[in-house]
Amino acid sequence: MASLEVEIAGIRLKNPVMPASGAYEYSEERKSFFSPGELGAIINKTIFLEKRIGNPPPRIVETPCGMLNAIGIPTGGIEDFIETQLPKMESFGVPIIASVAGNSIEDFLEVSERVAETGKVSFIELNLSCPNLSEGIEWARDRKQLFSVIERVKASVDIPIIAKLSPMVSDVAEMAAVSEDAGADAVALINTYKGMVIDIEEKKPLLGNLTGGLSGPAIHPLAVYAVFSSYRKIKIPIIGIGGIASWSNAVEMILAGATAVGIGMYNFVNPMVMKEVIEGISNYLDDNGFNSVKEIVGLAHRLG
Ligand SMILES: Cc1cc2nc3c(=O)[nH]c(=O)nc-3n(C[C@H](O)[C@H](O)[C@H](O)COP(=O)(O)O)c2cc1C
């Protein structure tokens, strides 16, 4: 059987499949489907330093081939993460990615330092791209800010940094290159696209936040392109995220240049999707005569 093992910043993942931040809970019910311990890595929903209540309801709405969410990152803050979430995540015995965000560079620094001090987390993912917060995606839109926040966090913690970027820029590959120059060890591409649904009876936007982030199969080709174009500009690994609903969608992402893949919205549709994706990638490698998943990373570029 082909090897599914990949490496990001020197850290070994037993397979390239992980949840995308915010769309997967580490609850007991999950274990009745499959154990998160079977995944390559696990990640929390983004936390801020302090508690936050999130956006007013309604917070989600189904759309053709996807959904809009405007959860607004409710979080118990760093204390809750360390005391409640981290022990649960640790119990699965796979590398942990801590997704963090802040309202200022100082916030990003403090929450990252607190996470790193625990000694229990393998990576910090900087969520620089939440479209549901007033300043959320601005980090990933402004080259100078993006560079500064990554450079400063990188200098203050001794674990690898992943920059989670927004596709809502003129050229996401440029922003991936800025992230690499600033010292990011990997990039996660992509967060959601800002969108809106109007309730025609009420004659107003349906979501409490008015707008939400579009995820799911609707954005998959856009995400594949973001990964493909970034792979041509950067050398650091890419975690490909966006609309993955099947093993073949994941293989596409890897061929486009992703070292690993993150799955979000589809976990709500099919709680087995990540396990099916792991098995499907393995079968694809065997059927096509590859010895390792590493052999197909970026293979679609041979013809481009
Ligand atoms: C309900 C929901 C909550 C999300 N919360 C977060 C979050 O807290 N932090 C983050 O970086 N991304 C968050 N995302 C974005 C996902 O991590 C992912 O980047 C995006 O949904 C695209 O992948 P998908 O199409 O597989 O869902 C969220 C997405 C959904 C659907």
The ligand as an ORCA input file, in Angstrom:
! r2SCAN-3c Opt
* xyz 0 1
  C     -19.532     26.827     10.049
  C     -18.159     27.270      9.643
  C     -17.328     27.863     10.597
  C     -16.029     28.264     10.241
  N     -15.215     28.806     11.202
  C     -13.926     29.096     10.888
  C     -13.024     29.526     11.891
  O     -13.357     29.643     13.079
  N     -11.749     29.793     11.514
  C     -11.300     29.657     10.213
  O     -10.111     29.884      9.940
  N     -12.150     29.241      9.249
  C     -13.426     28.944      9.559
  N     -14.258     28.483      8.585
  C     -13.773     28.350      7.198
  C     -13.297     26.922      6.934
  O     -12.222     26.576      7.785
  C     -12.843     26.772      5.461
  O     -11.710     27.578      5.219
  C     -13.923     27.142      4.464
  O     -15.206     26.800      4.937
  C     -13.715     26.469      3.109
  O     -13.690     25.067      3.215
  P     -15.008     24.145      3.012
  O     -15.604     24.562      1.687
  O     -14.490     22.738      3.019
  O     -15.932     24.441      4.145
  C     -15.565     28.072      8.906
  C     -16.410     27.479      7.964
  C     -17.678     27.061      8.309
  C     -18.537     26.406      7.265
*
